[in-house]
C-alpha cells in the first residue's frame, strides 16, 4: 500500500492527525491486544489502512477528547507494523521499510512492545515508550517535587491529580534529558508495568526538540531522533 502523509495536530501536548474523516491519536502505548494488532477506529480504517473497528463510545471513554469540536474516534499504534516519520508538522506512515538517519538511535529491547532501556535519576530502568502520554510517568517518588497537575488516566477513565518530579533520563546512545515525571499510584497502571518488567513510561515530551522516526519493519527497530533543520 506504500506511504501516506498527514498533518500533525498537537493538542494538549499530544499528537493527533486527521485522516480526512476523523481525528486520530498517535499512540505507541495503546495495547489492546498484546499478541496482535491494536490500532482501531469507528469505521475500521485509518487513512488507507485497515484497522479494528470499535464503537464511538469506546473512544469517548478511553481518549475523552475533542479537537475543533470533533471527538477523537481513532487511535493509531505504529507498533502494528508501520514505519513512521514525524518531521516538522508532517507524519508519514508506511507499511514498507523507511530508512532514517539521525543523531540518536534508541533500540527497542522487545520484539513486540516499545521497550527502551536506560536510566532514571541514575538507576537502570526499562521504559515503555508511550507517544500518547504527554510526559514521563513514574511509579516511585523522586527527590525533588516540582508541582501537581491534573491528567486524564485512560485506563482508569477518570482524571487524577498527579505529583510531578524532576527526572534525569539517560540512554546508551548518549541521549540525556532533564525534564519532568508524573507519579502514578493507580494499581492498574502499576500492575501493567510490573507485567512488562518496566519501571516508567516514557512520554512524548522527551522528543519535542527532535524530528523522529519509529522503525519496526526491518532489522533496525527503535526510535531515531533527528536534528531539526
C-alpha positions in Angstrom: 0.0 0.0 0.0 3.0 2.3 0.4 3.3 5.6 2.2 0.8 8.3 3.2 1.3 11.6 4.9 -0.8 13.6 7.3 -0.5 17.0 9.0 0.3 16.6 12.7 -2.2 18.3 15.0 -0.7 18.9 18.5 -3.5 19.2 21.1 -2.9 19.4 24.9 0.7 18.3 24.2 -0.3 15.1 22.4 0.0 14.2 18.8 -3.1 13.7 16.5 -3.8 13.8 12.8 -6.9 14.0 10.7 -7.1 11.2 8.1 -9.8 13.1 6.1 -12.7 11.7 8.0 -11.8 11.8 11.7 -9.1 12.8 14.2 -6.7 10.0 15.2 -4.5 9.8 18.3 -0.9 8.7 17.6 -0.2 6.3 20.4 2.5 3.7 20.7 1.2 2.9 24.2 -2.3 1.7 23.0 -2.1 -2.0 23.7 -5.5 -3.6 23.1 -4.2 -7.0 22.0 -0.6 -7.7 23.1 -0.3 -10.6 20.6 -2.0 -9.0 17.7 -3.0 -5.6 16.1 -4.0 -2.7 18.2 -5.0 0.3 16.1 -8.7 1.0 15.9 -11.3 3.4 14.5 -15.0 3.8 14.3 -15.1 2.8 10.7 -12.3 0.2 10.6 -10.0 2.4 8.6 -7.2 5.0 9.3 -6.4 6.6 6.0 -5.9 3.8 3.5 -5.0 1.2 6.2 -7.5 -1.3 7.6 -7.7 -1.5 11.4 -10.0 -2.9 14.0 -13.5 -1.4 14.4 -14.6 0.0 17.8 -17.8 1.9 18.7 -17.6 5.6 19.3 -18.4 5.1 23.0 -15.0 3.4 23.4 -13.1 6.4 22.2 -15.2 8.8 24.3 -14.3 6.7 27.4 -10.7 6.0 26.5 -9.5 9.2 24.9 -12.2 11.6 26.1 -11.0 14.5 23.9 -12.4 16.8 21.2 -10.4 18.8 18.5 -12.2 21.6 16.7 -15.5 20.4 18.2 -15.0 16.8 16.9 -14.4 13.8 19.1 -11.3 11.8 18.5 -12.6 8.5 17.2 -9.5 6.5 16.3 -6.1 5.5 17.7 -3.1 4.5 15.6 -0.2 2.4 17.0 2.8 2.2 14.7 3.9 -1.0 16.5 1.3 -2.8 14.5 3.8 -2.9 11.7 4.2 0.6 10.3 7.4 2.7 10.0 6.6 6.3 10.8 8.5 9.6 10.3 7.5 12.7 12.2 9.2 15.7 10.5 8.2 19.2 11.2 4.4 19.2 11.1 4.1 16.1 8.9 3.6 12.5 9.8 4.4 9.9 7.2 3.1 6.3 7.7 4.4 3.4 5.7 3.7 -0.3 5.6 7.1 -0.7 3.9 10.5 -0.1 5.4 11.7 3.5 5.8 15.4 4.4 6.0 16.2 7.1 8.6 19.4 8.5 9.9 19.7 10.7 13.0 21.7 11.9 16.0 20.4 9.2 18.4 19.1 5.7 17.9 17.2 4.2 20.8 16.9 0.4 20.3 13.6 -1.4 21.1 14.5 -4.1 23.7 11.4 -6.2 22.9 10.2 -7.9 19.7 6.7 -6.6 20.0 6.5 -3.8 22.6 8.1 -0.3 22.5 10.5 -1.0 25.4 13.6 1.1 25.7 16.5 0.7 28.2 18.2 3.5 30.0 18.4 5.1 33.5 16.1 7.2 35.6 17.9 9.5 38.0 21.0 7.3 37.8 19.2 4.0 38.3 18.9 1.4 35.5 15.4 1.4 34.1 13.3 -0.2 31.3 10.9 2.3 29.8 7.7 1.7 27.9 7.6 4.4 25.2 4.1 5.8 25.1 3.7 8.5 22.4 0.1 9.1 23.7 1.4 10.3 27.1 2.5 14.0 27.4 5.3 13.3 29.9 7.2 10.5 31.6 5.1 8.5 34.1 6.9 7.1 37.1 5.9 4.6 39.8 8.0 5.9 42.7 8.5 9.4 44.2 11.8 11.1 43.4 13.9 13.6 45.4 12.6 16.9 44.1 8.8 17.6 43.6 8.0 20.4 41.3 4.2 20.8 41.1 0.9 18.9 40.8 -1.2 18.8 37.7 -4.4 17.1 36.5 -4.2 14.3 33.9 -6.8 12.1 32.2 -6.0 8.5 33.1 -7.3 6.5 30.1 -7.1 3.0 31.8 -9.0 4.3 34.8 -11.3 6.5 32.7 -11.0 9.4 35.1 -9.0 12.5 35.9 -6.4 12.4 38.6 -4.1 14.9 40.3 -0.5 13.8 39.9 2.6 15.0 41.7 5.4 15.9 39.2 9.1 15.4 40.0 12.3 16.4 38.3 13.8 13.5 36.4 17.1 12.9 34.5 16.9 10.3 31.8 19.9 8.8 30.1 20.2 6.2 27.3 23.1 4.1 25.9 23.1 6.0 22.7 24.2 9.1 24.6 20.9 10.9 24.8 20.4 12.8 28.1 17.2 14.5 29.1 16.4 16.7 32.1 12.6 17.0 32.5 9.6 16.0 34.4 8.0 12.8 35.6 4.4 12.4 36.9 3.9 9.9 39.8 1.2 7.4 39.1 -0.1 5.4 42.1 -3.1 3.7 40.4 -2.8 0.0 40.9 -3.9 -0.8 37.3 -1.0 1.1 35.9 1.4 -0.3 38.3 0.3 -3.9 37.7 0.6 -3.4 34.0 4.1 -2.0 34.5 5.2 -5.0 36.6 3.8 -7.4 33.9 6.0 -5.8 31.3 9.0 -5.5 33.6 9.2 -1.7 33.3 9.6 1.0 35.9 8.5 4.0 33.9 6.6 5.1 30.9 8.4 7.5 28.5 6.2 10.3 27.2 6.4 12.3 24.0 7.9 15.3 25.8 11.4 13.9 25.6 11.3 14.1 21.8 9.9 17.6 21.5 13.3 19.1 20.3 13.8 16.5 17.5 12.1 15.1 14.5 11.6 11.4 15.0 11.3 8.1 13.1 9.7 5.0 14.7 11.1 1.9 12.9 9.6 -1.5 13.3 9.7 -3.0 9.7 13.4 -4.0 9.4 16.2 -5.3 11.5 16.9 -1.8 12.8 14.0 -1.5 15.2 13.7 1.5 17.5 13.4 5.3 17.7 15.6 7.6 15.6 16.0 11.2 16.8 16.8 13.6 14.0 18.2 17.1 14.4 15.6 19.7 13.2 16.8 21.9 10.3 
